[in-house]
């Protein structure tokens, strides 16, 4: 049986990801991210780099890969870490139905 997200158990990994969206993650967070990166519908929220190392926006992969990626015009992120945090927040909400109402870092 494939691992499923349990919001009550996995909620403790939210802060770990918020502190360090890029880099080394604990085994529990790695397991959570693996689940979050798999979407049976094929429609996955992704990062789109508009200007290398300077500007990112979000996009959505289409269910059929021959179709174009739907790119959002805003928000525009100037930090990859902040953009990764927004991807995490959206995937969490899609999979659990819960919104994460925390900024990237306070």
PyMOL commands that place a pseudoatom at each C-alpha (Angstrom):
pseudoatom trace, name=CA, resn=UNK, resi=1, chain=A, elem=C, hetatm=0, pos=[0.000, 0.000, 0.000]
pseudoatom trace, name=CA, resn=UNK, resi=2, chain=A, elem=C, hetatm=0, pos=[1.340, 3.413, -0.976]
pseudoatom trace, name=CA, resn=UNK, resi=3, chain=A, elem=C, hetatm=0, pos=[2.036, 5.967, 1.702]
pseudoatom trace, name=CA, resn=UNK, resi=4, chain=A, elem=C, hetatm=0, pos=[-0.726, 8.542, 2.167]
pseudoatom trace, name=CA, resn=UNK, resi=5, chain=A, elem=C, hetatm=0, pos=[-0.532, 11.898, 3.864]
pseudoatom trace, name=CA, resn=UNK, resi=6, chain=A, elem=C, hetatm=0, pos=[-2.069, 12.013, 7.325]
pseudoatom trace, name=CA, resn=UNK, resi=7, chain=A, elem=C, hetatm=0, pos=[-2.427, 15.712, 8.199]
pseudoatom trace, name=CA, resn=UNK, resi=8, chain=A, elem=C, hetatm=0, pos=[-2.380, 15.020, 11.943]
pseudoatom trace, name=CA, resn=UNK, resi=9, chain=A, elem=C, hetatm=0, pos=[0.861, 13.048, 11.753]
pseudoatom trace, name=CA, resn=UNK, resi=10, chain=A, elem=C, hetatm=0, pos=[2.584, 14.860, 8.890]
pseudoatom trace, name=CA, resn=UNK, resi=11, chain=A, elem=C, hetatm=0, pos=[1.764, 18.426, 9.951]
pseudoatom trace, name=CA, resn=UNK, resi=12, chain=A, elem=C, hetatm=0, pos=[5.008, 18.556, 11.952]
pseudoatom trace, name=CA, resn=UNK, resi=13, chain=A, elem=C, hetatm=0, pos=[6.991, 18.519, 8.672]
pseudoatom trace, name=CA, resn=UNK, resi=14, chain=A, elem=C, hetatm=0, pos=[5.470, 21.813, 7.512]
pseudoatom trace, name=CA, resn=UNK, resi=15, chain=A, elem=C, hetatm=0, pos=[7.784, 23.909, 9.667]
pseudoatom trace, name=CA, resn=UNK, resi=16, chain=A, elem=C, hetatm=0, pos=[10.819, 21.845, 8.657]
pseudoatom trace, name=CA, resn=UNK, resi=17, chain=A, elem=C, hetatm=0, pos=[10.091, 22.553, 4.998]
pseudoatom trace, name=CA, resn=UNK, resi=18, chain=A, elem=C, hetatm=0, pos=[9.367, 26.222, 5.668]
pseudoatom trace, name=CA, resn=UNK, resi=19, chain=A, elem=C, hetatm=0, pos=[12.747, 26.620, 7.392]
pseudoatom trace, name=CA, resn=UNK, resi=20, chain=A, elem=C, hetatm=0, pos=[14.624, 24.805, 4.612]
pseudoatom trace, name=CA, resn=UNK, resi=21, chain=A, elem=C, hetatm=0, pos=[12.738, 24.251, 1.348]
pseudoatom trace, name=CA, resn=UNK, resi=22, chain=A, elem=C, hetatm=0, pos=[15.945, 23.404, -0.511]
pseudoatom trace, name=CA, resn=UNK, resi=23, chain=A, elem=C, hetatm=0, pos=[18.644, 21.102, 0.795]
pseudoatom trace, name=CA, resn=UNK, resi=24, chain=A, elem=C, hetatm=0, pos=[18.800, 18.188, 3.210]
pseudoatom trace, name=CA, resn=UNK, resi=25, chain=A, elem=C, hetatm=0, pos=[15.479, 16.969, 4.607]
pseudoatom trace, name=CA, resn=UNK, resi=26, chain=A, elem=C, hetatm=0, pos=[14.630, 14.417, 7.256]
pseudoatom trace, name=CA, resn=UNK, resi=27, chain=A, elem=C, hetatm=0, pos=[13.428, 10.971, 6.109]
pseudoatom trace, name=CA, resn=UNK, resi=28, chain=A, elem=C, hetatm=0, pos=[9.878, 11.840, 7.167]
pseudoatom trace, name=CA, resn=UNK, resi=29, chain=A, elem=C, hetatm=0, pos=[9.816, 15.039, 5.123]
pseudoatom trace, name=CA, resn=UNK, resi=30, chain=A, elem=C, hetatm=0, pos=[11.369, 13.229, 2.140]
pseudoatom trace, name=CA, resn=UNK, resi=31, chain=A, elem=C, hetatm=0, pos=[8.552, 10.667, 2.319]
pseudoatom trace, name=CA, resn=UNK, resi=32, chain=A, elem=C, hetatm=0, pos=[5.975, 13.473, 2.456]
pseudoatom trace, name=CA, resn=UNK, resi=33, chain=A, elem=C, hetatm=0, pos=[7.562, 15.295, -0.514]
pseudoatom trace, name=CA, resn=UNK, resi=34, chain=A, elem=C, hetatm=0, pos=[7.601, 12.084, -2.548]
pseudoatom trace, name=CA, resn=UNK, resi=35, chain=A, elem=C, hetatm=0, pos=[3.841, 11.740, -2.074]
pseudoatom trace, name=CA, resn=UNK, resi=36, chain=A, elem=C, hetatm=0, pos=[3.284, 15.427, -2.834]
pseudoatom trace, name=CA, resn=UNK, resi=37, chain=A, elem=C, hetatm=0, pos=[5.198, 15.131, -6.121]
pseudoatom trace, name=CA, resn=UNK, resi=38, chain=A, elem=C, hetatm=0, pos=[2.953, 12.374, -7.461]
pseudoatom trace, name=CA, resn=UNK, resi=39, chain=A, elem=C, hetatm=0, pos=[-0.417, 13.352, -8.828]
pseudoatom trace, name=CA, resn=UNK, resi=40, chain=A, elem=C, hetatm=0, pos=[-2.449, 10.628, -10.550]
pseudoatom trace, name=CA, resn=UNK, resi=41, chain=A, elem=C, hetatm=0, pos=[-4.415, 13.267, -12.482]
pseudoatom trace, name=CA, resn=UNK, resi=42, chain=A, elem=C, hetatm=0, pos=[-1.177, 14.488, -14.060]
pseudoatom trace, name=CA, resn=UNK, resi=43, chain=A, elem=C, hetatm=0, pos=[-2.054, 18.056, -13.081]
pseudoatom trace, name=CA, resn=UNK, resi=44, chain=A, elem=C, hetatm=0, pos=[0.838, 19.083, -10.890]
pseudoatom trace, name=CA, resn=UNK, resi=45, chain=A, elem=C, hetatm=0, pos=[1.757, 22.539, -9.600]
pseudoatom trace, name=CA, resn=UNK, resi=46, chain=A, elem=C, hetatm=0, pos=[5.298, 23.311, -10.697]
pseudoatom trace, name=CA, resn=UNK, resi=47, chain=A, elem=C, hetatm=0, pos=[7.854, 26.126, -10.700]
pseudoatom trace, name=CA, resn=UNK, resi=48, chain=A, elem=C, hetatm=0, pos=[8.604, 27.916, -13.933]
pseudoatom trace, name=CA, resn=UNK, resi=49, chain=A, elem=C, hetatm=0, pos=[11.836, 29.893, -14.060]
pseudoatom trace, name=CA, resn=UNK, resi=50, chain=A, elem=C, hetatm=0, pos=[11.346, 33.050, -16.127]
pseudoatom trace, name=CA, resn=UNK, resi=51, chain=A, elem=C, hetatm=0, pos=[14.780, 34.574, -15.517]
pseudoatom trace, name=CA, resn=UNK, resi=52, chain=A, elem=C, hetatm=0, pos=[17.561, 32.229, -14.373]
pseudoatom trace, name=CA, resn=UNK, resi=53, chain=A, elem=C, hetatm=0, pos=[18.372, 32.644, -10.677]
pseudoatom trace, name=CA, resn=UNK, resi=54, chain=A, elem=C, hetatm=0, pos=[16.138, 35.754, -10.459]
pseudoatom trace, name=CA, resn=UNK, resi=55, chain=A, elem=C, hetatm=0, pos=[12.475, 35.161, -11.246]
pseudoatom trace, name=CA, resn=UNK, resi=56, chain=A, elem=C, hetatm=0, pos=[9.995, 32.295, -10.845]
pseudoatom trace, name=CA, resn=UNK, resi=57, chain=A, elem=C, hetatm=0, pos=[6.263, 31.858, -11.325]
pseudoatom trace, name=CA, resn=UNK, resi=58, chain=A, elem=C, hetatm=0, pos=[3.979, 28.903, -10.813]
pseudoatom trace, name=CA, resn=UNK, resi=59, chain=A, elem=C, hetatm=0, pos=[2.528, 26.718, -13.489]
pseudoatom trace, name=CA, resn=UNK, resi=60, chain=A, elem=C, hetatm=0, pos=[0.407, 23.619, -13.804]
pseudoatom trace, name=CA, resn=UNK, resi=61, chain=A, elem=C, hetatm=0, pos=[1.354, 20.574, -15.793]
pseudoatom trace, name=CA, resn=UNK, resi=62, chain=A, elem=C, hetatm=0, pos=[-1.476, 19.447, -18.054]
pseudoatom trace, name=CA, resn=UNK, resi=63, chain=A, elem=C, hetatm=0, pos=[-2.958, 15.983, -17.716]
pseudoatom trace, name=CA, resn=UNK, resi=64, chain=A, elem=C, hetatm=0, pos=[-1.850, 15.286, -21.297]
pseudoatom trace, name=CA, resn=UNK, resi=65, chain=A, elem=C, hetatm=0, pos=[1.838, 16.094, -21.701]
pseudoatom trace, name=CA, resn=UNK, resi=66, chain=A, elem=C, hetatm=0, pos=[1.479, 17.225, -25.303]
pseudoatom trace, name=CA, resn=UNK, resi=67, chain=A, elem=C, hetatm=0, pos=[-0.604, 20.178, -24.088]
pseudoatom trace, name=CA, resn=UNK, resi=68, chain=A, elem=C, hetatm=0, pos=[1.140, 23.365, -22.927]
pseudoatom trace, name=CA, resn=UNK, resi=69, chain=A, elem=C, hetatm=0, pos=[1.911, 24.171, -19.309]
pseudoatom trace, name=CA, resn=UNK, resi=70, chain=A, elem=C, hetatm=0, pos=[-0.518, 26.721, -17.860]
pseudoatom trace, name=CA, resn=UNK, resi=71, chain=A, elem=C, hetatm=0, pos=[1.700, 29.492, -16.484]
pseudoatom trace, name=CA, resn=UNK, resi=72, chain=A, elem=C, hetatm=0, pos=[0.382, 31.946, -13.887]
pseudoatom trace, name=CA, resn=UNK, resi=73, chain=A, elem=C, hetatm=0, pos=[1.208, 35.611, -14.484]
pseudoatom trace, name=CA, resn=UNK, resi=74, chain=A, elem=C, hetatm=0, pos=[1.478, 36.302, -10.767]
pseudoatom trace, name=CA, resn=UNK, resi=75, chain=A, elem=C, hetatm=0, pos=[2.702, 36.144, -8.147]
pseudoatom trace, name=CA, resn=UNK, resi=76, chain=A, elem=C, hetatm=0, pos=[6.271, 36.605, -9.323]
pseudoatom trace, name=CA, resn=UNK, resi=77, chain=A, elem=C, hetatm=0, pos=[8.873, 35.255, -6.919]
pseudoatom trace, name=CA, resn=UNK, resi=78, chain=A, elem=C, hetatm=0, pos=[12.406, 36.627, -6.676]
pseudoatom trace, name=CA, resn=UNK, resi=79, chain=A, elem=C, hetatm=0, pos=[13.479, 33.847, -4.321]
pseudoatom trace, name=CA, resn=UNK, resi=80, chain=A, elem=C, hetatm=0, pos=[13.420, 30.194, -5.331]
pseudoatom trace, name=CA, resn=UNK, resi=81, chain=A, elem=C, hetatm=0, pos=[12.907, 29.229, -1.703]
pseudoatom trace, name=CA, resn=UNK, resi=82, chain=A, elem=C, hetatm=0, pos=[9.792, 31.370, -1.433]
pseudoatom trace, name=CA, resn=UNK, resi=83, chain=A, elem=C, hetatm=0, pos=[8.473, 29.896, -4.691]
pseudoatom trace, name=CA, resn=UNK, resi=84, chain=A, elem=C, hetatm=0, pos=[9.119, 26.347, -3.413]
pseudoatom trace, name=CA, resn=UNK, resi=85, chain=A, elem=C, hetatm=0, pos=[7.204, 27.230, -0.243]
pseudoatom trace, name=CA, resn=UNK, resi=86, chain=A, elem=C, hetatm=0, pos=[4.186, 28.300, -2.312]
pseudoatom trace, name=CA, resn=UNK, resi=87, chain=A, elem=C, hetatm=0, pos=[4.302, 25.039, -4.291]
pseudoatom trace, name=CA, resn=UNK, resi=88, chain=A, elem=C, hetatm=0, pos=[4.392, 23.113, -1.002]
pseudoatom trace, name=CA, resn=UNK, resi=89, chain=A, elem=C, hetatm=0, pos=[1.448, 25.104, 0.382]
pseudoatom trace, name=CA, resn=UNK, resi=90, chain=A, elem=C, hetatm=0, pos=[-0.681, 24.484, -2.720]
pseudoatom trace, name=CA, resn=UNK, resi=91, chain=A, elem=C, hetatm=0, pos=[0.123, 20.782, -2.905]
pseudoatom trace, name=CA, resn=UNK, resi=92, chain=A, elem=C, hetatm=0, pos=[-0.617, 20.365, 0.807]
pseudoatom trace, name=CA, resn=UNK, resi=93, chain=A, elem=C, hetatm=0, pos=[-4.009, 22.007, 0.390]
pseudoatom trace, name=CA, resn=UNK, resi=94, chain=A, elem=C, hetatm=0, pos=[-4.832, 19.911, -2.664]
pseudoatom trace, name=CA, resn=UNK, resi=95, chain=A, elem=C, hetatm=0, pos=[-3.965, 16.675, -0.867]
pseudoatom trace, name=CA, resn=UNK, resi=96, chain=A, elem=C, hetatm=0, pos=[-5.334, 17.430, 2.599]
pseudoatom trace, name=CA, resn=UNK, resi=97, chain=A, elem=C, hetatm=0, pos=[-7.948, 20.132, 2.071]
pseudoatom trace, name=CA, resn=UNK, resi=98, chain=A, elem=C, hetatm=0, pos=[-6.147, 22.256, 4.681]
pseudoatom trace, name=CA, resn=UNK, resi=99, chain=A, elem=C, hetatm=0, pos=[-4.701, 25.683, 3.914]
pseudoatom trace, name=CA, resn=UNK, resi=100, chain=A, elem=C, hetatm=0, pos=[-1.305, 26.618, 5.359]
pseudoatom trace, name=CA, resn=UNK, resi=101, chain=A, elem=C, hetatm=0, pos=[-1.664, 30.278, 6.282]
pseudoatom trace, name=CA, resn=UNK, resi=102, chain=A, elem=C, hetatm=0, pos=[1.986, 30.989, 7.047]
pseudoatom trace, name=CA, resn=UNK, resi=103, chain=A, elem=C, hetatm=0, pos=[4.325, 33.220, 5.065]
pseudoatom trace, name=CA, resn=UNK, resi=104, chain=A, elem=C, hetatm=0, pos=[7.584, 31.774, 3.792]
pseudoatom trace, name=CA, resn=UNK, resi=105, chain=A, elem=C, hetatm=0, pos=[9.575, 33.061, 6.764]
pseudoatom trace, name=CA, resn=UNK, resi=106, chain=A, elem=C, hetatm=0, pos=[8.705, 35.521, 9.479]
for i in range(1, 106): cmd.bond("trace and resi %d" % i, "trace and resi %d" % (i + 1))
show_as sticks, trace
zoom trace
